[in-house]
Structure formats: structure tokens, C-alpha cells
Amino acid sequence: MTWTVLLVAAAGCYLLKLAGLAVPARLLEHPVVERVADRIPVALLAALVAVQVFADGSRLVLDARLAALGFAVVALVLRAPFLVVVFGAALVAALLRLA
């Protein structure tokens, strides 16, 4: 059962990649398609961050992760280096969980 699911998922990923390569270039050069394609990764990343910060299983929670995200946003707005953002957010979450 597990191998069947794995093989079906692998085949699906391969077919999806193949479908992307089969799309005609003139369709991909359309301005609307380019704008949408540019925004999809940002939307997916934002959705992943939201799920990781605000969800605990099937419950909505507000805990140290929210403060860590707030720190990260402020650090990014201030153009802090990436390592400062990551380690600072981790430190904020750790200190709040310790308290």
C-alpha cells in the first residue's frame, strides 16, 4: 500500500512537471500569466507561514510563534541580515516559552 501511494505520487509529480514543459511559450509570455506566476510563490509561502504560526493541529492559537513572527517582520523591514532575523525570532520564541 505504501509503495503504491509513493509510486502514484512520484508519477503525478513527473506528469505535472511534464505538463509544465508542454505549455506553449506564447501562452507563458502573456502579461497576466506572468503576473500570476510571479505572485504564486509569495502567496504559497505566506500561507505556509500562517499555518505554522497560527495553527496547532486543528486549533487556532496565539503563542510565542506570533511574537517571533512579529520580530522577524520588524527585522526584515529594518533590513537586518537573514541570520539576525532567524536567530532573533528563535530567541524571542525561546525566551517567551521560558517565561
DRENKOL-273870 format. One record per residue: residue in one letter; residue number from 1; x, y, z of N, C-alpha, C in turn. Coordinates in nm, 2 decimals, padded with zeros to 4 digits. Atoms other than C-alpha are relative to their C-alpha. Example, Ala and Ser with C-alpha at 12.3 -4.5 7.8 and 13.67 -1.06 7.14 Angstrom:
2
+------+------+--------+--------+--------+--------+--------+--------+--------+--------+--------+
: miti : paro :     nX :     nY :     nZ :    caX :    caY :    caZ :     cX :     cY :     cZ :
+------+------+--------+--------+--------+--------+--------+--------+--------+--------+--------+
:    A :    1 :  00.09 : -00.12 :  00.00 :  01.23 : -00.45 :  00.78 :  00.09 :  00.12 :  00.00 :
:    S :    2 : -00.09 : -00.11 :  00.00 :  01.37 : -00.11 :  00.71 : -00.08 :  00.11 :  00.08 :
+------+------+--------+--------+--------+--------+--------+--------+--------+--------+--------+
***
This chain:
99
+------+------+--------+--------+--------+--------+--------+--------+--------+--------+--------+
: miti : paro :     nX :     nY :     nZ :    caX :    caY :    caZ :     cX :     cY :     cZ :
+------+------+--------+--------+--------+--------+--------+--------+--------+--------+--------+
:    M :    1 :  00.08 : -00.12 :  00.00 :  00.00 :  00.00 :  00.00 :  00.09 :  00.13 :  00.00 :
:    T :    2 : -00.08 : -00.12 : -00.01 :  00.27 :  00.25 :  00.10 :  00.08 :  00.02 : -00.13 :
:    W :    3 : -00.08 : -00.02 :  00.12 :  00.48 :  00.18 : -00.21 : -00.09 :  00.04 : -00.12 :
:    T :    4 :  00.10 : -00.04 :  00.10 :  00.17 :  00.22 : -00.43 : -00.02 :  00.15 :  00.00 :
:    V :    5 :  00.02 : -00.14 : -00.02 :  00.10 :  00.56 : -00.29 :  00.12 :  00.08 : -00.04 :
:    L :    6 : -00.12 : -00.07 :  00.04 :  00.46 :  00.66 : -00.33 :  00.02 :  00.00 : -00.15 :
:    L :    7 : -00.02 :  00.00 :  00.15 :  00.48 :  00.55 : -00.69 : -00.11 :  00.08 : -00.07 :
:    V :    8 :  00.10 : -00.09 :  00.06 :  00.15 :  00.72 : -00.77 :  00.03 :  00.14 :  00.01 :
:    A :    9 : -00.04 : -00.14 : -00.03 :  00.27 :  01.04 : -00.61 :  00.12 :  00.04 : -00.09 :
:    A :   10 : -00.11 : -00.03 :  00.09 :  00.60 :  01.02 : -00.80 : -00.04 :  00.02 : -00.14 :
:    A :   11 :  00.05 : -00.01 :  00.14 :  00.42 :  00.96 : -01.13 : -00.08 :  00.13 : -00.02 :
:    G :   12 :  00.07 : -00.12 :  00.01 :  00.19 :  01.25 : -01.06 :  00.09 :  00.12 :  00.00 :
:    C :   13 : -00.10 : -00.12 :  00.01 :  00.48 :  01.49 : -00.99 :  00.07 :  00.00 : -00.13 :
:    Y :   14 : -00.06 :  00.00 :  00.13 :  00.65 :  01.38 : -01.30 : -00.09 :  00.05 : -00.11 :
:    L :   15 :  00.09 : -00.05 :  00.10 :  00.34 :  01.43 : -01.51 : -00.03 :  00.15 :  00.01 :
:    L :   16 :  00.02 : -00.14 : -00.02 :  00.28 :  01.77 : -01.36 :  00.12 :  00.08 : -00.06 :
:    K :   17 : -00.12 : -00.07 :  00.06 :  00.64 :  01.87 : -01.45 :  00.00 : -00.01 : -00.15 :
:    L :   18 :  00.01 :  00.02 :  00.15 :  00.59 :  01.73 : -01.80 : -00.10 :  00.09 : -00.06 :
:    A :   19 :  00.11 : -00.08 :  00.05 :  00.27 :  01.92 : -01.84 :  00.05 :  00.15 :  00.00 :
:    G :   20 : -00.05 : -00.13 :  00.00 :  00.45 :  02.24 : -01.74 :  00.10 :  00.03 : -00.12 :
:    L :   21 : -00.09 : -00.01 :  00.11 :  00.71 :  02.18 : -02.01 : -00.07 :  00.00 : -00.13 :
:    A :   22 :  00.07 :  00.02 :  00.13 :  00.45 :  02.11 : -02.27 : -00.09 :  00.13 : -00.03 :
:    V :   23 :  00.07 : -00.13 :  00.02 :  00.28 :  02.46 : -02.23 :  00.07 :  00.08 : -00.11 :
:    P :   24 : -00.06 : -00.08 :  00.10 :  00.34 :  02.67 : -02.54 :  00.06 :  00.13 :  00.06 :
:    A :   25 : -00.06 : -00.12 : -00.05 :  00.58 :  02.96 : -02.48 : -00.08 :  00.13 : -00.02 :
:    R :   26 :  00.08 : -00.11 :  00.02 :  00.34 :  03.21 : -02.63 : -00.11 :  00.02 :  00.11 :
:    L :   27 :  00.10 : -00.01 : -00.11 :  00.09 :  03.13 : -02.35 :  00.07 :  00.05 :  00.12 :
:    L :   28 : -00.08 : -00.04 : -00.12 :  00.36 :  03.18 : -02.08 :  00.04 :  00.14 : -00.01 :
:    E :   29 : -00.05 : -00.14 :  00.01 :  00.46 :  03.52 : -02.22 : -00.11 :  00.10 :  00.01 :
:    H :   30 :  00.11 : -00.09 : -00.01 :  00.11 :  03.66 : -02.18 :  00.02 :  00.08 :  00.14 :
:    P :   31 : -00.02 : -00.08 : -00.12 :  00.13 :  03.95 : -01.92 : -00.08 : -00.04 :  00.12 :
:    V :   32 :  00.08 :  00.05 : -00.11 : -00.15 :  03.82 : -01.70 :  00.06 : -00.13 :  00.06 :
:    V :   33 : -00.06 :  00.12 : -00.05 :  00.01 :  03.48 : -01.68 :  00.13 :  00.03 :  00.07 :
:    E :   34 : -00.13 : -00.03 : -00.07 :  00.35 :  03.63 : -01.59 : -00.03 :  00.06 :  00.14 :
:    R :   35 :  00.03 : -00.06 : -00.13 :  00.19 :  03.84 : -01.31 : -00.04 : -00.10 :  00.10 :
:    V :   36 :  00.05 :  00.10 : -00.09 :  00.01 :  03.55 : -01.17 :  00.12 : -00.10 :  00.04 :
:    A :   37 : -00.11 :  00.09 : -00.03 :  00.32 :  03.32 : -01.19 :  00.10 :  00.07 :  00.09 :
:    D :   38 : -00.09 : -00.07 : -00.09 :  00.53 :  03.59 : -01.01 : -00.06 :  00.00 :  00.14 :
:    R :   39 :  00.06 : -00.02 : -00.14 :  00.28 :  03.61 : -00.72 : -00.03 : -00.14 :  00.07 :
:    I :   40 :  00.04 :  00.13 : -00.06 :  00.20 :  03.24 : -00.67 :  00.10 : -00.05 :  00.11 :
:    P :   41 : -00.10 :  00.04 : -00.11 :  00.53 :  03.16 : -00.47 : -00.02 :  00.08 :  00.12 :
:    V :   42 :  00.02 : -00.09 : -00.12 :  00.47 :  03.46 : -00.24 : -00.12 : -00.04 :  00.07 :
:    A :   43 :  00.13 :  00.04 : -00.07 :  00.11 :  03.35 : -00.17 :  00.02 : -00.13 :  00.07 :
:    L :   44 : -00.02 :  00.13 : -00.06 :  00.21 :  02.99 : -00.11 :  00.09 :  00.01 :  00.13 :
:    L :   45 : -00.08 : -00.02 : -00.12 :  00.49 :  03.10 :  00.13 : -00.07 :  00.06 :  00.11 :
:    A :   46 :  00.08 : -00.07 : -00.10 :  00.26 :  03.33 :  00.31 : -00.10 : -00.09 :  00.07 :
:    A :   47 :  00.10 :  00.10 : -00.05 :  00.00 :  03.05 :  00.35 :  00.08 : -00.10 :  00.09 :
:    L :   48 : -00.08 :  00.10 : -00.09 :  00.27 :  02.81 :  00.49 :  00.04 :  00.07 :  00.13 :
:    V :   49 : -00.04 : -00.08 : -00.12 :  00.39 :  03.08 :  00.74 : -00.12 :  00.01 :  00.09 :
:    A :   50 :  00.13 : -00.02 : -00.08 :  00.03 :  03.15 :  00.85 : -00.04 : -00.13 :  00.07 :
:    V :   51 :  00.04 :  00.13 : -00.06 : -00.04 :  02.78 :  00.91 :  00.10 : -00.04 :  00.11 :
:    Q :   52 : -00.09 :  00.03 : -00.10 :  00.28 :  02.73 :  01.10 :  00.00 :  00.09 :  00.12 :
:    V :   53 :  00.00 : -00.09 : -00.11 :  00.24 :  03.03 :  01.32 : -00.13 :  00.00 :  00.08 :
:    F :   54 :  00.13 : -00.01 : -00.06 : -00.14 :  03.03 :  01.39 : -00.07 : -00.13 :  00.03 :
:    A :   55 :  00.07 :  00.13 : -00.02 : -00.23 :  02.66 :  01.39 :  00.07 : -00.10 :  00.09 :
:    D :   56 : -00.05 :  00.11 : -00.08 : -00.18 :  02.38 :  01.64 : -00.10 : -00.12 : -00.02 :
:    G :   57 :  00.09 :  00.10 :  00.04 : -00.34 :  02.08 :  01.48 : -00.12 :  00.06 : -00.07 :
:    S :   58 :  00.12 : -00.06 :  00.07 : -00.69 :  02.19 :  01.40 : -00.05 :  00.12 :  00.08 :
:    R :   59 :  00.04 : -00.11 : -00.08 : -00.70 :  02.47 :  01.66 :  00.08 :  00.13 : -00.04 :
:    L :   60 : -00.07 : -00.13 :  00.02 : -00.61 :  02.84 :  01.61 :  00.06 :  00.04 :  00.14 :
:    V :   61 : -00.07 : -00.04 : -00.12 : -00.35 :  02.95 :  01.87 :  00.08 :  00.13 : -00.02 :
:    L :   62 : -00.09 : -00.12 :  00.00 : -00.17 :  03.27 :  01.96 :  00.10 : -00.02 :  00.11 :
:    D :   63 : -00.10 :  00.03 : -00.10 :  00.16 :  03.19 :  02.14 :  00.13 :  00.07 : -00.04 :
:    A :   64 : -00.13 : -00.06 :  00.03 :  00.53 :  03.27 :  02.12 :  00.03 :  00.01 : -00.14 :
:    R :   65 : -00.03 : -00.01 :  00.14 :  00.54 :  03.20 :  01.75 : -00.05 :  00.13 : -00.06 :
:    L :   66 :  00.05 : -00.13 :  00.05 :  00.33 :  03.51 :  01.69 :  00.10 :  00.12 :  00.03 :
:    A :   67 : -00.10 : -00.10 : -00.04 :  00.58 :  03.73 :  01.88 :  00.13 : -00.02 : -00.09 :
:    A :   68 : -00.12 :  00.03 :  00.08 :  00.87 :  03.56 :  01.69 : -00.03 :  00.05 : -00.15 :
:    L :   69 :  00.04 : -00.05 :  00.13 :  00.69 :  03.64 :  01.36 :  00.01 :  00.15 :  00.00 :
:    G :   70 : -00.01 : -00.15 : -00.01 :  00.65 :  04.00 :  01.47 :  00.14 :  00.05 :  00.00 :
:    F :   71 : -00.14 : -00.04 :  00.00 :  01.02 :  04.03 :  01.55 :  00.06 : -00.02 : -00.14 :
:    A :   72 : -00.05 :  00.02 :  00.13 :  01.10 :  03.88 :  01.21 : -00.04 :  00.11 : -00.10 :
:    V :   73 :  00.05 : -00.11 :  00.09 :  00.88 :  04.13 :  01.03 :  00.07 :  00.13 :  00.02 :
:    V :   74 : -00.07 : -00.12 : -00.03 :  01.03 :  04.42 :  01.21 :  00.14 :  00.00 : -00.05 :
:    A :   75 : -00.14 :  00.02 :  00.04 :  01.38 :  04.29 :  01.15 :  00.02 :  00.01 : -00.15 :
:    L :   76 : -00.01 : -00.01 :  00.14 :  01.31 :  04.25 :  00.78 : -00.03 :  00.14 : -00.05 :
:    V :   77 :  00.03 : -00.14 :  00.04 :  01.16 :  04.60 :  00.75 :  00.12 :  00.08 :  00.02 :
:    L :   78 : -00.12 : -00.07 : -00.03 :  01.48 :  04.73 :  00.91 :  00.12 : -00.05 : -00.08 :
:    R :   79 : -00.11 :  00.05 :  00.09 :  01.68 :  04.53 :  00.65 :  00.11 : -00.07 :  00.08 :
:    A :   80 : -00.09 :  00.08 : -00.08 :  01.85 :  04.31 :  00.91 :  00.05 : -00.12 : -00.08 :
:    P :   81 : -00.05 :  00.12 :  00.07 :  02.07 :  04.03 :  00.78 : -00.09 : -00.13 :  00.03 :
:    F :   82 :  00.08 :  00.11 : -00.01 :  01.89 :  03.70 :  00.73 :  00.02 : -00.08 :  00.13 :
:    L :   83 : -00.03 :  00.08 : -00.12 :  02.07 :  03.52 :  01.01 : -00.04 :  00.07 :  00.13 :
:    V :   84 :  00.05 : -00.08 : -00.11 :  01.98 :  03.80 :  01.25 : -00.15 : -00.02 :  00.01 :
:    V :   85 :  00.14 :  00.02 :  00.00 :  01.62 :  03.76 :  01.15 : -00.04 : -00.14 :  00.06 :
:    V :   86 :  00.03 :  00.14 : -00.04 :  01.62 :  03.38 :  01.20 :  00.03 : -00.02 :  00.15 :
:    F :   87 : -00.04 :  00.02 : -00.13 :  01.82 :  03.37 :  01.52 : -00.08 :  00.09 :  00.10 :
:    G :   88 :  00.08 : -00.09 : -00.09 :  01.64 :  03.67 :  01.67 : -00.14 : -00.05 :  00.02 :
:    A :   89 :  00.13 :  00.06 : -00.01 :  01.30 :  03.52 :  01.60 :  00.00 : -00.12 :  00.09 :
:    A :   90 : -00.01 :  00.12 : -00.09 :  01.41 :  03.19 :  01.76 :  00.03 :  00.04 :  00.14 :
:    L :   91 : -00.03 : -00.05 : -00.14 :  01.55 :  03.38 :  02.06 : -00.13 :  00.05 :  00.07 :
:    V :   92 :  00.13 : -00.06 : -00.06 :  01.22 :  03.57 :  02.11 : -00.09 : -00.11 :  00.04 :
:    A :   93 :  00.09 :  00.11 : -00.03 :  01.02 :  03.25 :  02.09 :  00.05 : -00.08 :  00.12 :
:    A :   94 : -00.05 :  00.07 : -00.11 :  01.25 :  03.07 :  02.33 : -00.01 :  00.07 :  00.13 :
:    L :   95 :  00.01 : -00.08 : -00.13 :  01.25 :  03.35 :  02.59 : -00.14 :  00.00 :  00.04 :
:    L :   96 :  00.14 :  00.00 : -00.04 :  00.87 :  03.37 :  02.58 : -00.05 : -00.13 :  00.05 :
:    R :   97 :  00.04 :  00.13 : -00.05 :  00.83 :  03.00 :  02.62 :  00.07 : -00.03 :  00.13 :
:    L :   98 : -00.07 :  00.02 : -00.12 :  01.08 :  03.00 :  02.90 : -00.07 :  00.07 :  00.12 :
:    A :   99 :  00.07 : -00.08 : -00.10 :  00.88 :  03.26 :  03.09 : -00.13 : -00.06 :  00.05 :
+------+------+--------+--------+--------+--------+--------+--------+--------+--------+--------+
***
